[in-house]
Amino acid sequence: MDFIANLNTFGYKMISQGQTILMMLAVGAVVVGAILQITGGREGLDKAKKWYIGALVGFTIGMVAKPLLELFKQNMMF
């Protein structure tokens, strides 16, 4: 049972660190999108939308990771 507890702790730490990095990357993607939108005209707006959508999707997936880990933890039986 000690191995499972250690694995659980490791998973939570990895997700917490990953979420911190993910937030910085999402902000960076929004900044890149804003620069493209400001400097690129109509074509820049189309490119910026891709960056905005990518940042939103990545951020959403990253934030859902911890609840998914909790769900797996509750439903796992050994």
Secondary structure, 3 states (H helix, E strand, C coil): CHHHHHHHHHHHHHHHHHHHHHHHHHHHHHHHHHHHHHHHHHHHHHHHHHHHHHHHHHHHHHHHHHHHHHHHHHHCCC
